[in-house]
Amino acid sequence: MQRIKSVTVGTTKGKHFINVYVDGKRFRYWNGNVIGVTVRADEEPELLRSAFELRLREGWLPERKIKKKEQDLKPVSFLEGLKSKLKETINGNYSYHHKRDCRWVLRNWERYSIALRLNEATVSDIDAAVIKNFILQPQWSPRTQKNVLRTLTFLCKDLKLEDGVLAVRTPRCKAELHKPIHNIHQLLADLKDFDKRLYLTCLMTYGCLLRPHQELRLLKWSDVDFQRSIISLSGKRNKSGRNRIVPIPSYVKSELMNLQNTDSHYVISGRETPFSRDYISVLWRRFKQKHPNLQEGVTLYSFRHSGAINVYEKSGSLKVLQQVMSHSDMQVSLTYLRNLEVQQLDVNDLPEL
């Protein structure tokens, strides 16, 4: 069959190239390597065009690049799918804790899959039993198992798992009771003697109900308005994602006013850079080591819990508690309240005999 062939010189951005047409299909070349000629199109375009014409007359034809069909490609492994989703998550607008949980779950899945020789398994190789055995590992508490299920479900969102593979029922989590700090005045005094920055963190966690590791750690002096006695946080700076205005109690204000402040500096670190996420936690652990008689179960968040109990007992209002805690809705506040040691029933509410 007679094939229609032609050769032309093309130009783009001032550079020459060779167009070879065979049966209406165009092939573009920038040099003559494909026909065994050491000539560049941008140096000798007409000479190279003649060379291509000669080779076509001799029977040479351009080779068409054949793309591999999708079904011929090696399927992506389940583990690679999880890693891809993790990379997207790390670069996305997700919270620190969510990213941390995703990393932790992926590390554990990788160890688990290697032990079972499933590290090369495809999505179709993963069944409900494999997922269930991973999630319900006996060394994990029910709360951890529930968090693993939630995080793994997120990581698998773009993978086409069969229906029911992730339908794992985890044991019911038993509610933990957050006890208030019994003698908060003495504890704060001990903290002040131990470390002024840790003391200020705990005092403001209690008095302003700010979260220590994020809201307080990243609090700048520019966020503090002494004249109006308020702290202003934008939605990007707190967990609820909404703007938050926090009144400053007088005992917190007096401590803040004793510190040197510059708008660009962070309140807790006193510098232009904030402390790392673990800095205050390390200080707290050192404080606990020096005070072995510290009330059992007290953590940095116990100051926030104690402040919340104080607010609710004073106001008796769930709405006020929601506002001061910066919860997204009242249901969150109600759940939080159930985990606090707050007396919601009076003896007069009980049956009489």
C-alpha positions, 0 to 999 in steps of 0.5 A, a space after each residue: 500500500 502506498 504510504 503518504 510521506 512528507 518532511 517539513 521544517 518547523 520553528 518554535 521559540 526561534 528553534 528549528 525542528 523536523 516534522 515527519 508526516 506518515 499517513 497524516 501522523 506527525 513525528 517531531 525530531 530535533 536531531 538526526 540521531 534516529 536515522 544515524 545522522 549527527 546533525 542538529 535541526 537548529 544548526 542545519 535544518 534543510 540538510 537534516 530535512 533532506 536526510 530524513 527524506 532520503 531515509 524515507 525513500 529508502 524504506 525507513 519509517 518512524 517508530 510510534 511510541 506505544 503506551 502501556 495499557 492500564 491493565 498491563 501496569 503493575 497494580 499499586 500495593 495496599 501499602 503504597 496506597 496508604 503511603 500516598 494518602 499519608 503524603 497528601 495528608 501531611 501536605 494538607 490542611 489537617 491538624 497536628 494530631 490527625 497527621 500524627 495519628 496517620 503516621 503512627 497507624 501507617 508505621 504499625 501497618 507496615 510492621 504488621 504487613 511485613 510480619 504477615 508478608 503482605 507488604 506487596 499485597 494489592 488492594 484486592 488481597 486485603 480482606 476483612 480478617 486481615 483488617 480486623 486482626 490489625 485493629 483488634 491487637 490485644 496490646 491496644 486499649 479499646 480507645 486506641 483500637 477505635 482511633 486506629 479504625 477511624 484513622 485507617 478508614 481515612 487513609 483507605 478513603 481513596 482505595 477501592 476496598 470491598 464493602 465490609 472490609 473496614 466494618 470492624 466492631 471495636 470494644 466499647 470504651 469506658 469513660 474516664 473521669 477527669 478529677 479536679 486538682 484538690 489544692 490548686 493554690 499550693 500546686 501553682 505555688 510549687 510550679 512558680 518555684 520550679 519554673 516560671 514558664 511552666 507556671 504561667 502555662 498552667 495558670 493560663 490553662 486554668 484561668 483562661 481555659 486555653 489549650 496548653 500545647 497549641 493555643 498557649 504555646 503560639 500565643 503572642 503579645 499582640 494577641 493580648 489586650 491589657 486595656 480591654 483585658 482580653 485575649 483574641 485568637 483567630 479561627 486558625 489559632 484554635 481547635 474549633 476553627 472559630 474566632 475566640 475572645 477570652 477574658 483575662 482574670 485579674 490574677 492572670 493579668 497581674 502575672 502577664 504585666 510583670 513580664 517584658 512584652 514585645 508584639 512579635 514575641 511569644 508570651 510563653 517562650 518570651 522570644 521571637 520563636 515559640 517553644 517546640 510542642 514537647 518543651 512544656 511536656 518535658 518541663 511537666 515531667 521533670 516537675 512530677 519527678 521532683 514532686 512524687 507526692 503529686 496528686 495521682 492522675 494530674 496532667 497539664 490538661 487537669 488545669 483546664 478540667 479544673 477551670 471548666 468545673 469551676 466555671 460550671 459550678 459557678 454558672 450552672 450553664 452548659 451554654 457558658 461552659 461551651 463558650 469558655 471551652 470554645 467547643 464547636 457545639 453544645 453536644 461536645 460540651 455535654 460529653 466533656 461535662 460527663 467526663 468531669 467530676 461535677 455533681 449534676 444531681 442533688 440529694 433532694 433530687 433522689 427518692 424519699 422514703 
